[in-house]
Amino acid sequence: MPSAADNKALVEQVYDAFFTGDLDRWFSYIDDRSALIEAESLPYGGAHRGTAAIRAAIDQILECWEDGRFDIEEIYASDMSAAAYGTMHWTARATGRRISFPLLERWTFEGGKVREVVPLYGDTALVLDALGID
């Protein structure tokens, strides 16, 4: 069974892959049992299960946003999961608007693979406004 330190290191590796643009490495942590659960109100919202669905969701996210950065303040980890809390920064492609908002993402892992990631947005209204969505 992985330790809290193992799960903390794993979530750090996942973020590093995503925010350095190494999506091949990022997707190496995903398999057909993985799930990404996004807020329903977002254009890429809903439960995305499996490699193909998660890839499509990530494509949608990257169509909406550019120049992303997650300033992580703290990672909380146990032998079951990890949660990262900090401030997310993105620029909306449609409007060019740069926003920052608090974000907590809860990650569960099994065998070095993501089982589920659930982002909890501090302000989905701000996100939708930046995207130009009423």
C-alpha positions as CSV (number, residue, x, y, z in Angstrom):
1,M,0.0,0.0,0.0
2,P,1.4,3.4,-0.9
3,S,2.2,5.8,1.9
4,A,1.1,9.4,2.3
5,A,4.6,10.5,1.1
6,D,4.1,8.3,-2.0
7,N,0.8,9.9,-2.8
8,K,2.2,13.4,-2.3
9,A,5.1,12.6,-4.6
10,L,2.7,11.2,-7.2
11,V,0.4,14.2,-7.2
12,E,3.5,16.5,-7.6
13,Q,4.6,14.4,-10.6
14,V,1.1,14.6,-12.2
15,Y,1.1,18.4,-11.8
16,D,4.6,18.8,-13.1
17,A,3.7,16.8,-16.2
18,F,0.6,18.9,-16.9
19,F,2.0,22.3,-16.3
20,T,5.2,21.7,-18.2
21,G,3.0,20.6,-21.2
22,D,4.1,17.0,-21.1
23,L,0.7,15.5,-21.8
24,D,2.1,12.2,-22.8
25,R,3.6,11.8,-19.3
26,W,0.4,13.2,-17.8
27,F,-1.7,10.6,-19.6
28,S,0.7,7.8,-18.4
29,Y,-1.0,8.3,-15.0
30,I,-4.5,7.7,-16.6
31,D,-6.2,4.5,-17.6
32,D,-9.7,3.2,-18.4
33,R,-10.6,3.1,-14.7
34,S,-9.7,6.7,-14.2
35,A,-12.3,9.5,-13.7
36,L,-12.1,13.3,-13.9
37,I,-15.2,14.9,-12.3
38,E,-15.6,18.6,-13.3
39,A,-18.2,21.1,-12.2
40,E,-21.3,20.6,-14.3
41,S,-21.7,24.3,-15.0
42,L,-18.4,24.5,-16.9
43,P,-18.2,23.9,-20.7
44,Y,-16.1,20.7,-20.0
45,G,-18.2,19.8,-16.9
46,G,-19.4,16.4,-15.9
47,A,-18.0,12.9,-15.1
48,H,-15.3,11.9,-17.6
49,R,-14.5,8.2,-17.2
50,G,-11.7,6.3,-19.0
51,T,-8.8,7.4,-21.1
52,A,-10.7,8.6,-24.2
53,A,-13.2,10.6,-22.2
54,I,-10.5,12.2,-20.1
55,R,-8.5,13.0,-23.1
56,A,-11.5,14.7,-24.7
57,A,-12.1,16.7,-21.5
58,I,-8.5,17.8,-21.4
59,D,-8.7,18.9,-25.0
60,Q,-11.8,21.0,-24.1
61,I,-10.1,22.5,-21.1
62,L,-7.1,23.5,-23.3
63,E,-9.4,24.9,-26.0
64,C,-10.8,27.2,-23.3
65,W,-7.6,28.1,-21.4
66,E,-4.0,28.9,-22.0
67,D,-1.0,30.0,-19.9
68,G,-2.1,28.0,-16.9
69,R,-0.3,27.8,-13.6
70,F,-1.3,26.3,-10.2
71,D,0.5,27.9,-7.2
72,I,0.1,25.1,-4.7
73,E,0.1,26.3,-1.1
74,E,-0.2,22.8,0.4
75,I,-0.6,19.2,-0.4
76,Y,-2.5,17.1,2.1
77,A,-1.9,13.4,1.6
78,S,-2.8,10.1,3.2
79,D,-2.3,6.5,2.2
80,M,-5.6,6.7,0.3
81,S,-5.5,10.1,-1.5
82,A,-4.0,13.5,-1.8
83,A,-5.5,17.0,-2.0
84,A,-3.7,20.0,-3.4
85,Y,-4.9,23.5,-2.4
86,G,-3.7,26.7,-4.0
87,T,-4.4,29.4,-6.5
88,M,-5.1,28.6,-10.2
89,H,-4.2,31.1,-12.9
90,W,-5.5,30.8,-16.4
91,T,-6.0,33.1,-19.4
92,A,-9.3,32.5,-21.2
93,R,-8.7,32.0,-25.0
94,A,-12.1,33.4,-26.0
95,T,-11.7,36.7,-24.1
96,G,-8.0,37.1,-23.3
97,R,-9.0,37.6,-19.7
98,R,-6.5,36.5,-17.0
99,I,-8.1,35.1,-13.8
100,S,-6.9,33.7,-10.6
101,F,-9.1,31.7,-8.2
102,P,-8.8,29.3,-5.2
103,L,-8.8,25.6,-6.1
104,L,-8.7,22.4,-4.2
105,E,-8.2,19.1,-6.2
106,R,-8.8,15.8,-4.5
107,W,-6.9,12.9,-6.1
108,T,-7.2,9.2,-5.4
109,F,-4.7,6.7,-6.8
110,E,-4.3,2.9,-7.2
111,G,-1.2,1.2,-8.4
112,G,0.4,4.5,-9.5
113,K,-2.7,5.4,-11.6
114,V,-5.3,8.1,-11.1
115,R,-8.6,6.6,-10.0
116,E,-10.4,9.9,-9.6
117,V,-9.6,13.6,-9.5
118,V,-12.2,16.1,-8.4
119,P,-11.5,19.9,-8.7
120,L,-13.4,22.1,-6.3
121,Y,-13.5,25.6,-7.7
122,G,-13.5,28.6,-5.4
123,D,-15.5,30.7,-8.0
124,T,-17.1,29.0,-11.0
125,A,-19.0,32.3,-11.7
126,L,-15.6,34.0,-12.3
127,V,-14.5,31.1,-14.5
128,L,-17.6,31.3,-16.6
129,D,-17.4,35.1,-16.9
130,A,-13.8,34.9,-18.1
131,L,-14.8,32.4,-20.7
132,G,-17.6,34.8,-21.9
133,I,-20.4,32.4,-20.9
134,D,-23.6,33.8,-19.5
